[in-house]
Amino acid sequence: MRNYFLPVALMLLALCSTAQAQPVFTDIFPPEEFAARRARVMEKIGDGVAVLLGTTERPGEQPLRQNNHFFYLSGVIEPRAILLIDGKTKRTTLYLAAGGERRERMFGSSLFPGEAAAKALGLEAVRARDEFARTIEALVREGRTIHTPFRPEVLGNASVSDAVGHARATKEDPWDGRPSREEVFLQKIKALAPSVNVQNLDPLLDAMRAFKSPREIAIVREATRITGLGIMEAMRDAKPGMFEYELQADAEFVFKKHGSQGAAYFALIATGQNTLYSHYHKNTAQLQDGDLIQFDYAPDYKYYVSDVTRIFPANGKFTAWQREYYTVYLRLYQALLTSIKVHVAPRDIIQQAVVKMDAILASYKFTDPKIKESATRFVERYRNSKSNSLGHTVGMEVHDVRLPTETLEPGQMFTIEPAMTIPELHFGLRLEDVILITETGYENLSAFVPVEIAEIEKLMAEPGLSEKQFKPAAAKRQR
C-alpha cells in the first residue's frame, strides 16, 4: 500500500523549518553574557583577531558537547563551527559547517547562516563555513595578529591536563604520531604566510575563566546542589552486599533527574582497601560489613561542574576505631576550611591552619598509635608545604584553569581535598568541598552534605532508592 502521508509530513517539516524563528541552541546564558566575554577579548587583542575552532561531530551515536573555550565565548553547540572575534572592527562572526538541514531532520533545531541566527545569538554575522578561508586569507594579507588556542580542546569528563597529556602521548607514539587539531590549524595558518604573528589565546581565556560571573556562580551552585543530593541518595541506599557501581547508579539517577548532561568525571567510589587510591574508578568491588566508603562523583551540568567527596560506613554505623580516625581527620580538615580568607595567599592560610591543627593534635585522645601517626604526618605535610594552593580550581572543568593571582580573590572557586592515609593498612580518608571566595570571606557551597558522624548515621537510617523501588513483591503486598 502506498504511503500518502509521507510526502505531506516531509512538506510540513520543511515549512516548519523555514517558518519558525531561528532557535537559540542553548538557554544557559543570555546573549549579553557571551557578548561581555567577547568584548573583554577584543580589549586585550587590540587590532588582532581571535579564532576558535568548535569541536567536531561525535564518531557514533553520541550527544554533541562543545569544547569549553568555544562555548565560553559563544554558547554555540554546532559541530565544526568557527568563531572569529575581530578586535579592530569589534565584530564577531560565526561560521557554520554545511549539513544543518540534515542535523535538524535527525536531531531537532539547528542553526543556519543568516541574519536570524546572528540576531538570536547576539553576533554581528553568521556565515557558511566555506567563507572562512577567504576571510582568514585577507586577514593574513593585512598582517593582522591571529590569537588562537594552542592547547588541545577540552570536552566533557576532562580537564586541561587530561587533554594535553593525551595529545602529547598520541603525538609521541611511534605507531600513531598524529598532531592535535590545534597544531594542524597553526600549520595551515603558517602555510598561508610564514611571517604571520600567531599568539596563544589560552592564557587570556584562562585569566577570564578564573573569575566566575554571578551567572556562572549560580550554575556551579546548582551543580553542587545536585552533586550533594546524589551523594546523599547513595548514603541512604548503601548496604553490605551491594556493589560500588550500584551506588554510582543512585547518583546518576539524581544527576539526570535534575537535568545534568552527563558526568563531570568518572565515578570515584571506593570501599575498604580501595580508599587508598586517589582516583580508583573500577567501581566493581562489593561492599563489606564494616567497610568505609569514599564517594567522589559529580555531574556535568550546563557546561559547569562540581566536585564533592564524602565518607560513610557501608552498614550505616561507624565502628569505634573508625570514629576515632574519622573524627580527628574531620577536625583537621575543618581547621584548614575555617582558615580560608579573602585577599590572603594560600601559603599563609596553610600556616594559620597548622596552628589550629597543632592544638587539635595536642588535645585529641588517641587510642591507636597508627591513627596518631597518620594524623601527625598529615599536619607535618602542611607544615612543610611550599605550595601556594589549597586544592584545585573548579568551573567548566573539574580541574579548572589556574588562578592568576597570588592571593584568593572574590569570584574564584576551588575545592579542598586533603587525604589522610595509613598505607600499611591500605586505607585512607578524603573529604572534599567546593569553595567560593566572596567579598567578605568564603562560602562552602557543599556544606549541606553531611560530614558529622551523627548526621551521616541519621541519613543512612532513611530508606534508599533500592528499598523504595525494588522491594520484593511479597514485601509490597504486606504493606
N, C-alpha and C positions, 0 to 999 in steps of 0.2 A: 504493500500500500504506500502511495506517495505521501511524503510528509509536507503538507501545505503550510504548516505552521513555522517551519524553519526559516524560509525567506522573510516572513513577516517579523520574526523575532530578531533576525540579523538587522533588518531595516530599522526597527525600533532602537536597537542597541547603538546603531550609527547615529540616529537622531539625538539620542540622549547624550552621546559623547560630545556632539558639537553644540547642543543647546544649553547644557548645564554650564554654570560658572566654573571657571578654571579652579580645580580644587587645590587647596594648600595641603601639602602632603603631611604636615605634622602640626599639631596644636601645642607642642611642648612649650614653646616660647612665642610671643607675638613678633612680627617682623621688626619692630623697633629694637628689640633686644639684640638681634643679629646685626642690625644696621649700626648700632652703637659700637659693637665689636669691630666691625669693618672700618668704621671711622677712626678708631684708635690705630688700626693697622696703617691706614692712609697717613696719619700724622707721623708715624715712625719711618715710613719708607720714602717720604718726600716725593720726588718726581719718578720714583721707580714703580714697578708693578709687582704684585704678589700673585702667584699662580699656584693653585692647588688642584691635584688630581683626586677625584672621587674614587671610591672603591669599585671593583668590578662586580658583575653578577656572580652568584654563587655557582659552583660546579655541581649542581644537583638540586633536588627539591628542598632547598634551604631558604629561610627568610633572609632578605637583604638587610644588613646592618651597615650603615655608613661608617667610614673611619672618623675618628674623633676630631681631628683638626678641621676636616671639611664640614662636618656637622656643626662644629662650634661657630663657624663663620657664616653658615648659610641655612642650616636646618633642612637641607635638601637630601632626600633619600632616594636617589635615582642612580642606576649603575652607569659607570664610565662618564660621569659628568665632570666638567672642568669649570673652575671658578677663577675669574680674573678680576683683581681689585687694582684699579688704576689710581695711584697716589696723586698724579698730576691733574687728571680730569675729575677726580672724585666720583668716578663711576664704577659700578660693579656689573660685570656681565657673566651670566651663567650659560655654559654651552652644554646642550643635551644630546646624548647619543641617539641614533635612529632606533626605531623599534618600540617607541612609546605606545603606538596603537596596539601592537601585539601584546605588550605587557598589560595594557588596560583591559583587553579582552580576557586575558587569563587571570589577572590578579586584582583588577579593580582600578580605581582612579590613578592616573599617571599625569606627569607634567609634559607639556608640549611647548616648543618655541613660540614666542609671540608676546604681545603686549599684555594679555590677560594674566599670563603666568608672572610676568615681571611685576605687575601691579600687586598681585596677590602675595608675592614673596618680598616686596619692598626693594626690588632690584631695578637698575636702570634698563637692563635688556636681558632677554632670554633668547638665545640663538641656537641654531643647529651646530652640532659639534664639528661638522665639516668646515665651518667658517673659522675655526680656531687657528688652523695652520696659517692662513693669510694674516690674521691678527698678530700672531707671535712673530712672524717674519718681518712685519712692518715695525714692531717694537724693537727688534734686534737691529734693523737698519738705522733706527733713530738713536741707537746707542743707549737705550734705556736699561737701567739695572733691573735684573729679574730676581725677585725673592721667592724661594720655593722651599718646601720641607726637604731636608736631606735624608732624614732617617726613615725607615720603613713605616708604613701606615699601621695604626693600632685599631683593631676592631674589638668586638665583644670578647669576654673571657680572657682579656690580655692587658698587659701594661707595656710601657716603652721598652723596658729591659727584655721582656719576652720577644717582642718583635725584632729588636736589634740583635739579640742573641741568635734567633732563628735565621735571620738573613745572613749573619756572619757565618754560621755553620754551613748554610747552603752554599754560599759563595766559595768557602774554603774546602768543600767536599770535592775530592778529586774525581768522583763519579757523578758530580752534578755541576756545580760551578756557576749556577745562574745568579745574575745580579738582581737587586731589587727593582721594582717598577720605578722608584725614585731615581736610582742610578741610571736607568735607561733613559729617563726623561732628561736628566742632566746631560747625558751623552748626546742626545738629539739636539738640545739647545746649543751645545758647544759645536756641533757639526754645522749648524746654521751660520755661526760666527765664532771662531775660536777665541776672539778677544772679548766676547761679551762678558760683562760683570755679573756673575751669579752669586747671590748671597743666601745664606741659610736662614730660612724663616722660623725654624723651630725655636730658637731662644726667645724671639719676640712673642710668639704664641704661648710658650711656656710661662713667661712672666705674666702674661694676661690671665691665663688659666689658673695661676696660683692663688689669685684673689677671687673669691666667689661673689657673684652679684646676689641681691636679695632673692631673685627668682631661682638662681641655682641652689642657694641655701635651702629654699623651700622644697625643691625636688630631692636633695640629699636627705633632708629631714624626713620626707615621706619614705624614701628608700630605706632609711634606718628604722622607721616605724614598722615597715613590712618585714624587715630582717628580724627585728625583735619578736614580732608575732610568730614568725616561722620557727625561731629558736624555742619560744615558749610552748608551741604546739608539739615540738619534738620532746621537750621535757615532760609534758603530760603523757605522751604516748610511750615513753621508754619503759621497757620491761626486760628482765633477763630472758634470754632465748631469742629475742629479736636480732636482726642483723643491722649493721650500721647503715646499709642502704635503705632500710625501712624508715629510719629517722630522716634520711635525706628526702624521702618521698613526702613526709609530713611537711617539711619546709617548702618543698617545691609546690605542693598544693596551695599553701598560703601565698607564695610568691605569685603564682599565676592567678589566683583568685583576686588579687589586688592589682592586676594589670601589668605585671612585670613582663618584659620581652624575653627574658632568659636569665642565666646565672651570671654573676659578676666574675666568678672564678669557680674552679672545680670544688665540690663539697669536701671540706676537711673534717671528717667525722671519725675521731679516733677513740677507741675504747681500750682499757687495760694498758698493755705494754706499747701499744701503738701511739700513746700520748707523747712518747719521747721524740717522735718525728715531727718537725715543724710543718711539713706540707704533705703529711700522709693523706692519700685520697683514693685508696683502693676501695674502701667502704664495704668490704666483704666479710669482716670479722663478726662473730656472734657475740652479743652482749652477755657477759657472765655475771652471776650474782656476786656483788662485792666490787665490781669494776667501777671506775670513774670514767665518764665520757667527756671528751673535749669536742665541742661543736662550734665550727667556724664556717659560716656559709652566708651568702648574701645575694640579692638579685641585681640584675641589670635593669634599672627602671628609668625609662625615658632618657636613656643615654647617660645616666649617672648611677653611681653605685654606693654601697655602704660596705662595712667590714666590722663585724661584731663577733666575739668569741665568748662562750660561757662553758662552765664545767658543772656537771651534775652526776649523781650516782645512778647506776643502771637500775637499782632496786628501789630508788626513791628515798633512801636513808644513808647519810654519811656514817661510816664507822668512826670509832673514837680516834684511830690513827689518822684517818682522812680529815677529820675535823681539825686536828692539831696542825696538820700540814697545810690544809686549805686556808685556815684562818690566819696563820702567820703570813702566808703568801698574799692573801687579800689585804691585810693591813699594810704590808709593804707596798703593794700596788696602789692603794689609796693614798699613801704618803706621796708617791710621785704625782698622782692625779691632782691632789689638792694643792700641790706646789706650783701648778701652771699659772702663769701671769702674762698679761698682755704687755708688749713693749720690752720684754725681758728675753735674753738669749737662752735657748735650751740648756746650754752648758751650765749657766748659773742656776737655772731651775733644778737641774740634777743635783748640784751641790747642796741646795736648800733641802731637797728631798732626802738626801743622805743623812742629814742631821736628824730628821724625823725617824728615819729607818733605824738609826743607831739607838734611839730611845725605845723603839718598839722591840728590838732585839734584847736590850738590857732588861726589859720588864716582862718579856714573854716567858711562860713556864713550859719549857721543853721537857718532854719525857723520852724522846728518841734522839740520840746523837746524830743520826743521819739527817733528820729534819733540820736540826740546828746548823749542821754543816752546810746543808743546801741553802738555807736562808742567809747564812753568813757569806757564802760565795756569791749569792745574788746581790747583796749590798756592796761587797767589795768590787764587783764588776762595775757598778755605778760610780763608786768612789774613785776608781782608776780610769774612768772613761774620759776620752779626749774628744768625743763626738759632740757636735752641736745640733743634735737631733733627738727628739723624744720617741720617734716612730716613723711611720711612712705617711705621706700625704694621701688623700682620698678625694675623688671627684668623678671625672669621666672615666678614670681608670682606678683599679683597686690600689695600685702603687702609682699614684698620680705624679704630675710634674713636680720637680723640686721647688722648694721655697727659695725665692731670690733674695731674702733678707736675713741678716744675722739674728734678728730678734723676731718674736712672734707678733704678728700684726693682725688687726681686725679683718675678717673675711677669709683667713687661712683655715684650712681644715686638715686634720691628720688623725691617725689612730695611735694609741699606745698599746703595746702587746709584749711586755717583758715576760720571758719564760723562766721558771724556777724548776730545776730538774734534779733527779737522783739517778745518774747514769747507771750505777751498779744495780739498781732495781728496774732499770729500763722504764722510767716513769717520769712524767713532767706535768707541770701545770702552766696554763697560759690563758689569761683573760685579755679582752680587747674591747675598747670603747672608741666611739667617734667623737672627736673634739672639734668644736667651732670656737675660734678666737673672736671675742667680741670687743666692743669699745671699753668695757669695764672689767673684762677678765676672760672667762671661757664658759662654754655651755657643753655639757656632756649630753649629746643627742640620744645616746643609748642607755641613759641612766634608769629608764623604766624597766629594763630587762633584769630580773632578779640576780643578785650576786651574794646576798647574805644567806647563810645556810637555812635559817628558819623560813625565809621566803621561798627558797628553792624547794624545800621539802613540802611546804604547803601547796605550791603549784603542782608538784608532781603527784599529789594525792587526788587531783581532779581527773576526771575521765579524759582519755586521749582519743584521737581520731579512730584508731583501731577498735577501741572499745565501743565507741559510738556507732561506727559504720559497719563493723564486721563481726558483731556478736553472733554466736551460733544460733541457728533457728530456734532450738529448744529454749534458749535463754530469752529470746524475744517473745515467745509465746507465754512465758511465765509472768511477764510484766502486766 
